[in-house]
Amino acid sequence: MDKATAAAVEPDDFVIPDPIPESRKRLGRMVFAAGTLMLVAIALMRALQELGIVDLGFATWRPVLYAYIFWGVMLGWSQVLRRGEDGKRALFVLPAALFVVAMVVFPLLFALYVSFTDWNLSSLDGPEFNGLDNLRRMADDPFYWNAMLNMVWYTLAIVAEYAIAFGLALVLHSQIRARKFFRVVFLLPLMLSPVALSWMVGKSMMENRFGPLANFARWLGWENPAFFADPWLARLSIMVMDAWTFIPLMMIILLAGLQSLPREVMEAARVDGATPWQTFWKITFPLMLPVSITAVIIRVIFKLKLADIIINVTSGGPGGATDSVTSFIFREYRDRSNVGYGTLLAVVYLVIIVAFLVTLLNLLGRWMRGYDQEVN
């Protein structure tokens, strides 16, 4: 081996890891199996007592928590026994993974259990298993499906929000005076809490007797400017308030994308005599597609959680015209104290959201690949 080759080879390349004895791997599997069996047994006994089948004296779910912590310790020990140094490195990630499971998976499992119970907080009986009764009630609940339809309209409004945000981003990206000042001004709505916005705009400025917007509408000739009396007008008012809050978020994402575009391409288009519209449609917009998709997906996620403005301004009225699914579930908890039925609605909505986002991402991915092949 010459000197150049010897210098290029790392010292670790000559280190051969020590083989882990089979007996040690077997012990690691036994340790993991023992911890898992204990966790499953304690959780099963606690569940049987919750259902009233047996009475083992478990007053709370605390023994399951202790068993889960013990299982985490056994899992870490088994990783070290079975994988050696790799297992020791895995110990740095294991606490975070166990915390995520405890904060996400366990609450979801508990929510599934509560979804099939009749649990009203105003009753002293506690949760009682009722099978598929909550699902049947959901299928026959017109207010829930009306809230679902409202979410379709709220989500479709993102198209207009995206167009406005893109236009503002293009303006703030151009060489205008006081560009930094306007960037800060347009970001101010994003700094406001939706609750503060709902009281400042929905409850104050749009108040039909003394609100400034109502007085301005009355000056224009509208005799009774009630923004939240007509169903479609109330729904549109909620869309406008929500858009005013979150358009700056899309704008700042798109502005960051515009600032990262290569200037050489734009300058070449100008040299070739392309008009501003041709430059935008043929160069800027295609290059901004990945950033645009990211901004739209983030906005869709926020839109599907729309609730606080509706709860504070209209409480879903008039007649459920402005209800979102989240605000309807909130009122099911707060006004009717119906934990079982409300949790079922939340679980079903979560499944719908996941399916919708996965489908949307797949469709956008296919469209992007087809668009790239067409362009290239």
C-alpha positions in Angstrom: 0.0 0.0 0.0 1.5 3.4 -1.0 1.6 6.4 1.2 -1.3 8.2 -0.6 -3.6 5.2 -0.2 -2.7 4.7 3.4 -3.4 8.4 4.2 -6.8 8.1 2.5 -8.0 5.1 4.5 -9.6 6.0 7.9 -8.3 4.2 11.0 -11.9 3.0 11.8 -11.9 1.0 8.5 -9.5 -1.5 10.1 -11.7 -1.9 13.2 -13.7 -5.1 13.2 -16.6 -5.0 15.6 -16.6 -7.8 18.2 -19.2 -10.4 17.4 -22.0 -10.5 20.0 -22.4 -14.0 21.4 -25.6 -15.8 20.6 -26.3 -16.4 24.3 -26.2 -12.6 24.9 -28.6 -12.0 22.1 -30.9 -14.7 23.5 -30.8 -13.0 26.9 -31.7 -9.7 25.3 -34.7 -11.2 23.6 -35.8 -12.8 26.9 -35.5 -9.5 28.7 -37.6 -7.7 26.1 -40.2 -10.5 26.1 -40.5 -10.4 29.9 -41.0 -6.6 30.0 -43.6 -6.8 27.2 -45.5 -9.7 28.8 -45.7 -7.8 32.1 -46.9 -4.6 30.4 -49.6 -6.4 28.4 -50.7 -8.4 31.5 -51.1 -5.3 33.7 -52.8 -3.3 30.9 -55.2 -6.2 30.2 -56.1 -6.6 33.9 -56.7 -2.9 34.2 -58.9 -2.9 31.1 -60.9 -5.9 32.4 -61.5 -4.1 35.6 -62.6 -1.0 33.8 -65.2 -3.1 31.9 -66.4 -4.6 35.2 -65.4 -8.1 34.3 -63.0 -8.6 37.2 -62.1 -6.6 40.4 -58.3 -6.6 41.0 -58.2 -3.5 43.2 -56.7 -1.2 40.5 -58.2 2.1 41.5 -56.3 4.1 38.7 -54.3 3.4 35.6 -51.1 4.3 37.5 -49.8 0.6 37.6 -49.9 0.7 33.8 -47.7 3.8 33.8 -45.2 2.1 36.1 -45.3 -1.0 33.9 -44.7 1.1 30.8 -41.6 2.8 32.4 -40.3 -0.6 33.4 -40.9 -1.9 29.9 -38.9 1.1 28.5 -36.0 0.2 30.8 -36.1 -3.5 29.7 -36.3 -2.4 26.1 -33.1 -0.3 26.5 -31.3 -3.1 28.2 -32.3 -5.6 25.5 -31.0 -3.3 22.8 -27.6 -3.1 24.5 -27.5 -6.9 24.9 -28.5 -7.7 21.4 -26.8 -4.9 19.4 -23.8 -3.9 21.5 -22.5 -0.4 20.6 -25.3 0.2 18.2 -27.7 -0.5 21.1 -25.9 2.0 23.3 -26.3 4.7 20.6 -30.0 3.8 20.4 -30.4 4.7 24.1 -30.0 8.4 23.2 -33.2 8.2 21.0 -35.2 5.8 23.1 -36.5 8.3 25.8 -37.8 10.6 23.1 -39.5 7.7 21.3 -41.1 6.5 24.5 -42.3 10.0 25.3 -43.9 10.3 21.9 -45.6 7.0 22.3 -46.9 8.0 25.8 -48.2 11.4 24.6 -49.6 10.2 21.2 -50.4 6.5 21.0 -51.8 6.0 24.5 -54.2 9.0 24.3 -55.4 7.7 20.9 -56.1 4.3 22.3 -57.9 5.9 25.2 -59.9 8.0 22.7 -60.9 4.9 20.8 -62.1 3.3 24.0 -64.1 6.5 25.0 -65.6 6.6 21.5 -67.6 3.5 22.1 -69.0 4.6 25.4 -72.0 6.6 26.7 -70.2 9.1 28.9 -71.9 12.3 29.9 -70.1 14.4 32.5 -73.5 15.5 34.0 -74.2 11.9 34.9 -72.8 10.2 38.0 -72.6 6.7 36.3 -69.4 7.3 34.4 -68.6 5.8 31.0 -70.7 2.8 29.9 -69.9 0.8 26.8 -72.7 1.3 24.2 -71.2 -0.4 21.1 -72.0 1.3 17.8 -74.7 3.6 19.1 -72.4 6.7 18.7 -71.7 5.8 15.1 -75.4 5.5 14.4 -76.0 8.8 16.1 -73.3 10.4 14.0 -74.8 9.0 10.8 -78.1 10.6 11.6 -76.7 13.9 12.9 -77.5 16.7 10.3 -75.5 19.3 12.2 -72.3 17.2 12.1 -72.6 16.7 8.3 -73.5 20.4 7.9 -70.2 21.2 9.6 -68.5 18.8 7.3 -70.0 20.6 4.3 -68.9 24.0 5.8 -65.3 22.6 6.0 -65.4 22.0 2.2 -66.2 25.6 1.6 -63.7 26.8 4.1 -61.0 24.7 2.5 -61.9 25.8 -1.0 -61.3 29.4 0.1 -57.6 28.6 0.3 -57.4 29.0 -3.5 -58.3 32.7 -3.2 -56.0 33.0 -0.2 -53.1 31.6 -2.1 -53.7 33.9 -5.1 -53.8 36.9 -2.7 -50.7 35.7 -0.8 -48.8 35.2 -4.1 -49.7 38.6 -5.3 -48.5 40.3 -2.1 -45.3 38.2 -2.1 -44.6 39.4 -5.7 -45.2 43.0 -4.7 -43.0 42.8 -1.6 -40.3 41.1 -3.7 -40.2 43.9 -6.2 -38.2 47.1 -5.8 -40.8 49.3 -4.2 -40.2 52.0 -1.6 -40.5 51.2 2.1 -40.4 47.5 1.2 -39.2 46.5 4.7 -41.9 48.6 6.3 -44.7 47.0 4.3 -43.4 43.5 5.1 -43.7 44.2 8.8 -47.2 45.7 8.3 -48.5 42.8 6.3 -47.2 40.4 9.0 -49.0 42.1 11.8 -52.2 40.0 11.5 -50.2 36.9 11.9 -48.9 38.2 15.3 -52.5 38.5 16.6 -54.2 35.6 18.4 -57.3 34.4 16.6 -59.2 34.9 19.8 -58.1 38.5 20.0 -59.0 38.9 16.3 -62.4 37.5 16.8 -63.2 40.0 19.6 -61.4 43.0 17.9 -63.0 42.5 14.5 -65.9 40.1 14.8 -67.4 41.4 18.1 -66.4 45.0 17.8 -65.7 46.3 14.3 -68.5 44.2 12.7 -71.0 44.8 15.5 -74.2 45.7 13.6 -75.2 48.7 15.9 -72.1 50.7 16.6 -69.2 48.9 14.8 -67.1 51.0 12.4 -67.6 48.5 9.6 -71.3 48.4 10.2 -71.5 52.2 10.2 -69.5 52.3 7.0 -71.8 49.8 5.3 -74.8 51.8 6.5 -73.2 55.0 5.0 -72.9 53.1 1.7 -76.7 52.4 1.8 -77.0 49.0 3.6 -79.9 49.6 5.9 -79.3 46.8 8.4 -75.6 45.7 8.1 -75.9 42.4 10.1 -72.8 40.5 9.0 -73.8 37.3 10.9 -77.5 37.1 10.3 -77.6 35.6 6.8 -76.0 32.1 6.6 -73.9 32.8 3.5 -72.8 36.3 4.6 -71.9 34.9 8.1 -69.9 32.1 6.5 -68.1 34.6 4.2 -67.3 36.9 7.1 -65.7 34.0 9.0 -63.7 33.2 5.8 -62.5 36.8 5.6 -61.4 37.0 9.2 -59.6 33.7 9.0 -57.9 34.6 5.7 -56.8 38.0 7.1 -55.0 36.1 9.9 -53.3 33.5 7.9 -52.6 35.0 4.5 -49.4 36.6 5.9 -48.2 33.1 6.8 -48.5 32.0 3.1 -47.1 35.3 1.9 -43.9 35.0 4.0 -43.3 31.4 2.8 -43.8 32.4 -0.8 -41.7 35.5 -0.4 -38.8 33.3 0.9 -39.2 31.1 -2.1 -39.1 34.1 -4.5 -35.9 35.4 -2.9 -34.2 32.1 -3.4 -34.9 31.9 -7.1 -31.8 32.2 -9.3 -31.4 35.7 -10.7 -29.6 34.5 -13.8 -32.7 32.8 -15.1 -34.8 36.0 -14.7 -32.1 38.1 -16.3 -31.9 35.7 -19.3 -35.6 35.9 -19.8 -35.5 39.7 -19.9 -32.6 39.6 -22.4 -34.7 37.2 -24.6 -37.5 39.8 -24.6 -40.0 38.0 -22.4 -42.8 40.1 -21.0 -43.5 40.2 -17.3 -46.5 37.9 -17.7 -44.5 35.4 -19.7 -41.7 35.5 -17.1 -44.1 34.8 -14.3 -46.1 32.1 -16.0 -43.2 30.3 -17.8 -40.4 30.7 -15.2 -41.4 32.1 -11.8 -44.6 30.0 -11.2 -43.1 26.7 -12.3 -40.0 27.3 -10.1 -42.2 28.2 -7.2 -44.4 25.1 -7.4 -42.6 23.2 -4.6 -42.8 26.2 -2.3 -46.4 26.8 -3.3 -47.4 23.2 -2.5 -45.7 23.5 0.9 -47.5 26.8 1.7 -50.9 25.3 0.6 -50.4 22.1 2.6 -49.5 24.1 5.8 -52.5 26.3 5.2 -54.8 23.3 4.7 -53.7 21.9 8.1 -54.4 25.2 9.8 -57.8 25.5 8.0 -58.9 22.0 9.1 -58.4 23.2 12.8 -60.5 26.3 12.4 -62.6 26.8 15.5 -61.6 29.7 17.8 -62.9 32.5 15.6 -66.2 30.6 15.1 -66.6 29.8 18.8 -66.0 33.4 19.9 -68.0 35.3 17.1 -71.0 33.1 16.1 -70.9 29.9 18.2 -71.7 28.1 15.0 -74.7 30.2 14.1 -77.0 31.2 12.6 -78.4 27.7 12.7 -75.1 26.0 12.3 -74.3 27.9 9.1 -70.7 28.8 10.2 -69.9 25.7 12.2 -66.7 23.9 11.5 -66.2 20.3 12.6 -63.8 21.4 15.4 -66.2 24.1 16.8 -69.1 21.6 16.6 -67.1 19.0 18.6 -66.1 21.7 21.1 -69.7 22.6 21.7 -70.6 19.0 22.1 -68.1 18.8 24.9 -68.9 22.2 26.5 -72.6 22.6 26.1 -73.8 19.0 26.3 -70.9 17.4 28.3 -71.2 14.4 25.9 -67.6 13.1 26.1 -68.3 9.7 24.4 -70.1 11.1 21.3 -67.7 14.1 21.0 -64.7 11.9 21.1 -66.1 9.6 18.4 -66.7 12.7 16.2 -63.1 13.8 16.8 -61.7 10.3 16.0 -63.7 10.1 12.8 -62.6 13.6 11.8 -58.9 12.7 12.5 -59.3 9.7 10.2 -60.8 11.9 7.5 -58.0 14.4 7.8 -55.3 11.8 7.5 -56.9 10.2 4.5 -57.5 13.6 2.8 -53.9 14.8 3.4 -52.4 11.5 2.2 -54.6 11.6 -0.9 -53.8 15.3 -1.6 -50.0 14.7 -1.2 -50.2 11.7 -3.6 -52.1 13.7 -6.2 -49.8 16.7 -5.9 -46.8 14.4 -6.2 -48.1 12.7 -9.4 -49.0 16.1 -10.9 -45.5 17.5 -10.1 -43.9 14.5 -11.7 -46.1 14.8 -14.8 -45.4 18.5 -15.0 -41.7 18.0 -14.8 -41.8 15.4 -17.5 -43.8 17.7 -19.7 -41.5 20.7 -19.1 -38.3 18.6 -19.7 
